[in-house]
Amino acid sequence: MEQSVLIEIGLPAALFIIMAGMGMTLVPSDFYRVASSPKALIWGSVAALLLLPIVGILLAMLLRLPPEIAVGLVIIAACPIGTTSNLISFLARGKLALSIAMTVVGSLATIVTLPLFVNFALERFVDADTRVYLPVLETISMLVCIVLIPVLVGMFTRYKAPALAARIERAVSVFGAVVLLTLIIGISVSVVDQWAKILTTAGPAVVALSICGIVLGFLGSRLLGIYAVEAISVVVGMSVRNAAIGMLIAINMMNSPETAVPAALYGLLMYLFGFGLIGYGRMTIKSAV
């Protein structure tokens, strides 16, 4: 798929707006509330940012995925926690403050961890003759521009004009869903002649990654004695990834729509699993916290 102005400029601009919208949901007190009991935040962040990418690497090796799909699976596993995790956690009667804190910690930490995991995957799965490394400093700079800066802009906007921020945040949530759907459709069209093969290779791997994330989140939370209301937020954070950033990395920085396919599939499936987690949370947790 040839690069275009829409992809090169429009996609980063759209992500900037989406992340600014997330910043408009945040206030400093969100983090103070979880600081007094950080066990769930530490576990959730480590599991989402370090363990899930390792699971992605192991699945790619175990399933012997084609190089592009293997790298794409690691990319989506290493992506930041998706902004819709906060809404899903709230609807599942999880701890909203914990979910928000995990989202922010994840967004900041993946500025460094994502390029490192992706380059490891490229080293492991791509032949030396065709290998293209993801430039770490350039990727970090890009993520700072589309993650850190807009979040700070959003928080500042909420601080200065909370009523305006509330109205804008609702519109941005809808805009984010439209952007993700547009990306998924665009990628599907660009690889339409390979779709059957891609589904048989990437589909099982993406489903397996989703299930492993949910199981790992629940088991780890149970072993650590984390309360159910916090555990459901941890699991949601493990399950919901920022698929748009994964597609941005694959398309803009690697020029590979095939590598973007796992992120596109995950972007669809994570909402199906999210609905399941909402149902589970509302059946097992008495009230939202």
Disulfide bonds with the S-S distance in Angstrom:
none
